[in-house]
Amino acid sequence: MSTAHRPRRSCLYMPGANARALEKARELPADTLILDLEDAVAPDAKAEARGAIAAALKAGGYGPRELVVRMNGLDTEWGHADLEMAVAAGAQAVLAPKVTGPRDIERLGAALKKAGAGPDFALWVMIEMPLAILNIKEIAAARIGSHLTTFVMGTNDLAKEYRARMTPDRLAFQTALQLSVAAARAYGLTAIDGVYNDIKNEDGFRDECEQGRDLGFDGKTLIHPSQLEECNRIFAPSPHDVEQAKAVIEAFADPANAGKGVLKVGGKMTELLHLDEARRTVAMDEAIKGMAG
């Protein structure tokens, strides 16, 4: 599957210290599993959790799900061992916390190289510090020649650092969210929205997913399996969108329209720029169906 068109609608955090959760994850309809060694694991359980994740990764059985290990920071006593385990055990990526600038990407890249990570091994980073927002362009630009592929918003940490209130409209974080999407798009990165904390508030969760999709995020991080179905639905192209995308592709492929830069498709004025988006929509729809099949 093309990395560019790999679905990342739902990125579910799974606590590395919970062996039952790691086992259950093999059956969950998540596009990505983030096996967590950082926030979800107490300091005295870090080493045991690392061993549990290593065993789970080596055992396999996760099917098409993308496997990412959220490591502890390189400045902690656990970070280097977490990263080395992820590379050796067969994860597809590590998710590094609390990056603040391009120097962090360089350090992580050097550690990955030392650990023997191949060119397809990906670096995901948490965007959760105020300095990361101020340096977001430079962090994104560091992807050139590096393993960096993905931004993950850490809205809980941002709220703490901002001393901001978590309101339903996420007013305090709109600048951070939009700048992160802009930087990701400018440098060809994937952008994943932050978590929604109120597990039982289905309406609130749906509204926040819709907002994230409207802002341009590729998917959302989740904290509970009950959030998967709705998240997958919202971040997938709708049947109407796919039908319209196919109509756009067919219209521009019609020899009668050769050389035309603007067409009317389904009653809408459609330009060549819409053709690129249509192709991406159809490719994503096919990739999602491929995972389900």
N, C-alpha and C positions, 0 to 999 in steps of 0.2 A: 504493500500500500504506500502511495506517495506520502511522504511526511507532510507536505504542504496541504494535502487534502485529508489527512487523518482526522477523524472526528475527535474533538475534545470538548464536547458539550458538557459532560459531567465529569468532574475530577474529584473523586471521593477520598477524603482523608481516612486512613485506617490506622489505628494506634498499634505501633509495633510491639507493644508489650502485651497485646491481647491475642493469644494464639487462636482462639475461637473466631475472632474477627478476621484474621488473615485467612483462615480456612473458608469462612463464609463468603469472603470476597471473590472466590473463584466462580461463584454462581450469580453475582450481582450484575445488573445491566449497566455498569459504569463504563464509559469510554476509557477513563484513566483512573488508576488506583495510586494514591499517594501514600506510601507506607511510611508512617511518621515516626521519626526518632527525636524530634525536637519538642514542641509544645506538649504533645500528648504523652510524653514519657518522663517520669520523675528522674532526677539525677542518679539515684541509687539503682535504677532499673535500666539505665542506658545500655550497658554492655549486654545484659540478658536479652533486651529487645533487639539489639543489633544481630545477635546470634539467631533469634527467632525469624527475623526478616531474611537473613541469609539462607536459612534452611527452607523457608517458604519459596524464595526465588529459585533455588536450586531444584526444588521438588517440581516446580512448574504447575501446569494445569490451569493457568489463567486465560487460556484461549487468546482472543484478539486484543484483550485489554492491555493498554499501555501501562508499564510499571515504572513508577518514579519513587525514589527514596528521598524523603525530606531529611536532610542531614542537619546536624548541629553546626554552628559556625566554625570556621577554621581556627578562630582564636580561642575556642573552647578545648577542653581536654579530650573531647570525643570526635571532633569534626573530621580530622584526617582519617581516623579509623572508619568512620561512617562512609566517607567517600570511597575509600579503598574497597570496602565491603561491597558497595553498590556496583562498582565496576567489575569486581571479581565474580559476584554472584549472579550477574546476568540482568540487572535492571537496564532500562533504556535511558534513564536520566537520573540526575540528582537535582533536588530543589534546595537551593542555598538560601538561608535566612539573612535578613537585615543588611543587604548590600546597600552601599551609599554612593558608590562612584565606580568609574572604569577600572581603577586599581584593583577593586575586589574581583572583577571579571578576570583580570590578568592573573591574580593569585590562584583563583579557582582553576583557571586553565592550566597553570603550571602544575597544580596538584593532580589534575586529571591526567596530564601527560605522564607524570611520574608514576601514576597508578596503572598506566597502560591502557587508558581509554582509547578506543578506536575513533575514527572520524565521524561515525554515526552516533556516538554516545552524546547525549544532549545535556546542556546545562540550563536549568530553569532557575529563576531567581525571584525571591519575594520582594515586592515593592511595598515596603511597610514603614519606612523611616522618612521623616521630613526632608533630610538631605538627599534621599533618593529621588524625591519629587523635584527638587531643585536641580539635580544632575541627570534628569531622566534622558535627555537627548544624548549626553555623553555615554551613559550606560548602554543605551540601545546601539549607539555607533560602535561600541566595543565588540559587537557580534562579528564584525568583519575579521575573518581569520580565527575565530574562536568557536567554542562549542555552544555558545549562547543561542537559544531558540525561543525562549518563552518568558514572559512576565506573568507573575501571579500576584494579584493585589492582596495585601494584608490589611484589610480595613479595620480589624479589631486593634491591631498594633498602631495603625495610624490614628485611630480615635484616642488611644491612650496618649500617644506622643503629642497630638494636637491639643489635648484636653477638650475634645469636641464631644458633642452629644450625638448619639446614634438615632437620628430621626428617620421616619419612613421614606422621606424623599432623598436622604443621604446628601443633604445640602452641603454639609461641611466637607464632603469628599468629591464634589463634582469636578473641581479643578484638577485634583490628583487623578481621578479616573479618566478624564478626558485627555490630559497631557500624556498619560501612560498609553492610552490607545493611539494617540497621534504619533508618539515615538515608536511604538511597535509597528505601526503601519509604514512609517517612513523608512524603517530599516528591516522590514520583512520578518518581524517576530510574531509569535502567537500571543494573544492577550487573554488572560483568564481572570474573571471577576472574583471578588472576595466572597466569604461565607455569609450565610444568613443564620443568625443565632437562635431564633425562636422556632424550634422544630415543629411545635404544634400549630403555629399560625400559618395555615396553608395559603390563605389569601395574601398575607404579607409576603410570603415567599414567592408566590406567583408574580406579584407586582414587581418585586425586586429583580426577578429573572427577566421580566419583560423590559425593565429599565436597563439592565445590563446589555440585553440584546439590542435595544434601541441605541445605546451608546457605541455599539460596534464590537463588543467583546465576543470572542469565539466560544466561550463556555463559562462555567462557574464552578468554583470549589464548593464542596458540600461536606456536611458534618454528620449526615445520617442517611441510611439507605432509603428511608421514606421520601427523600427529596429527589430521588433519581428520575422517576417517571416524568414528573412535570418539567424538570430541567431539560431532559432529553427532548421532550416535545417542543419546548419553547426555542431552544437553540438549534433545532433542525429546520431546514427549509420546509415550509408548509407545502401541501400538495398543490395549492394554487400557485405558489412561487415557482415550483418546479415546472408546472405546466406552462407558465408564462415564460420561463427561461428557455424551455425547449422551443417555444414558438419564436422567440428572438433569434435563437441559433438557426432555426430553419429559414427564417426570413432573410437573414444575411447570407445564408448559403444558396439561396435561390439565384440562379443566373440572371433572372430578370432584374435583380436588385444590385448587380455587380457595379461597383464604383460609387454606390450611394452611401453617404455618411449618416443620413437620417432617414428612418422609416417609421411608419405607423404600424404598431403591432398590438393587437388586442385593444385598439382604441387609444393607445398611449404613444406619444412621440418617443422614439427610441433611437439613441445614438450609438456609435461604435463603442463608447465607454461602457454602455450597458451590455454589450456582447461579452466583454471580459467577465463581468459579474455573473452573467447568465451561465457561462461555461463553469465558473467556480461553483455556482449553485447546483448544477447538474452533477458535477464531479463529487461534491459533498454528499448529495443525496445517494449517489451510487455507492460511495464509501460506507455510508451508514447502513444501507441495505446489505452490503457485503459483510459487515460485522454481524448483523442479525442472522444472516444466512449461514 
